[in-house]
Amino acid sequence: MKTNEAVKNINTNSFTKMDKDYARFAVEVIRRSGVNIHRCWHCKACAGGCSFSKDMDYLPNQVIRLVQIGMKEEVLKSSAIWICVGCQTCSTQCPQSIDMAAVMDSLRQTAIKEGVKVAEPHILNFHKEVMNSIQRHGRTHKLEIMMRYKLSKKDWFADLDVGLKMLLKRKLDLMPSRVGHQAEIRRLFKLSRENNHD
Amino acid sequence: MIDRFHKFSYFPGCSLATTAKENNRSLHIFFERHDITLNELDDWNCCGSSSAHSVDHDLADWLPTRNLSLAPIGSPLLVACPNCYHRLKLSHMMLANSETARQQYEAMWGRAFDPDLEIVTFFELISEMADKGAFKDHKTGLKGLKVAPYYGCMLSRPPAMRHEKNFYGLMEKLLTSLGAETLRWNSSSRCCGTMLTASRPDIASRTIENIISEAECAKAECIVTACAMCHMNLEIRSKLPGKTPIFHFSELLSLSLGIGSGMGWFRRHLIDPRPLLRSKRLIP
């Protein structure tokens, strides 16, 4: 598969000891994301196309650069990896076919796994609430996600107007729409837990 | 495809099943009018939305597989939400490319993997219907409406899906053939921000107000999107005075057949589109 090929093509024998420490992070990102980030030549097509790059501390190609030169902490603590919504605009525009969205996914997951201080804790909390909702019902229950998310943020009044409008238009169902075979959903979450403990 | 099938398995996704019920209804009614039956997958589950791929690789890969296993053999799976389509398609590709994953799939769901399952977006079906002339009797169905077609991120995809069909221009082609005037504008494929609308509303609002201002600059009277998530975000996150109405593509398609007024779905919009439609004499 492409992951293994990408890792195999990097000849670590030619690295000095210091190089190896730096290169290890890049190899890890390549292995986890399945994307050879060394193909990036920094044309910045990704940064230009991104709707949110101006809200990021590093541009998408800068995130790649930091990975290439092994600056792990800077990457994992960056806001860029959390502001990215994975819309794939950059992956589509990249002349080198680098799946930038997959790189961002793997960086977020590494940040969670290594317990680093996340730059955008609210975004992470929101993702967690969505996953909790899927775990409980098999589907997302928007009202519950928003209530729990607000609880974690301790911020009840921001956006109250939007929430009320949506309730009035009956856009937020009070009861969740649920999957019948809950055991099958539990099986999926068990698989994920087992793999993450390996 | 439309020569071979009149019945499709149907995956609505969480948004269309709940917050955007009206879009689900209009899609169903539209296809029914064209003798196409959509059978909702029995007991489907969430594809992982924009969160699973962000925080849990395994769930992003595997949540959609349960839906694939529920799809009856022999009829294509029609997906109403552009993001769900990506997730389902990527999981199907993962299974098609890996023997180990297929074994795991079969052990997990006790059902055989169907490598030939066709997963299609509703765009693909509508595009084929248009080619067969399904809309030629409704040339004035949307007469006089100036529309900015908004694709958001639905046309973007990972390199692994680069060779899948692309439907850029479909909304323009169809809406024009139905009598509407479609506009060229700057932000037709800028992402709306999906989940940032909840977790970073400051960023989402700015992005969305930019998108809507661009449409207004192009003299659009309304914006049409093909994604229920974009529809909601564009409606709730703009404080611009213009109050440009937002439609789901399926609503305008149904409206072109004269369906829409009295169905209750325009009433569920946060920005009421009825004054605009009345002024164009598209609804009474």
Interface residues (C-beta under 8 A of the other chain):
Chain A: M1 R32 S51 F52 D55 I83 V85 G86 C87 Q88 T89 S91 T92 C94 S97 I98 D99 A101 A102 D105 S106 R108 Q109 I112 E120 H122 I123 L124 N125 F126 H127 K128 V130 M131 I134 G138 R139 T140 H141 K142 I145 M146 Y149 A158 D159 V162 K165 M166 K169 R170 K171 L172 D173 S177 V179 G180 H181 E184 I185 R187 L188 F189 L191 S192 N195 N196
Chain B: C14 A17 T18 T19 A20 D43 W44 N45 C46 G48 S49 S50 S51 A52 H53 S54 V55 D56 H57 D58 L59 A60 W62 L63 R66 H86 N97 S98 M108 W109 G152 C153 L155 S156 R157 P158 P159 A160 R162 S189 R190 C191 G193 T194 M195 L196 A198 S199 R200 P201 I203 T207 M232 I236 R237 R267 R268 H269 L270
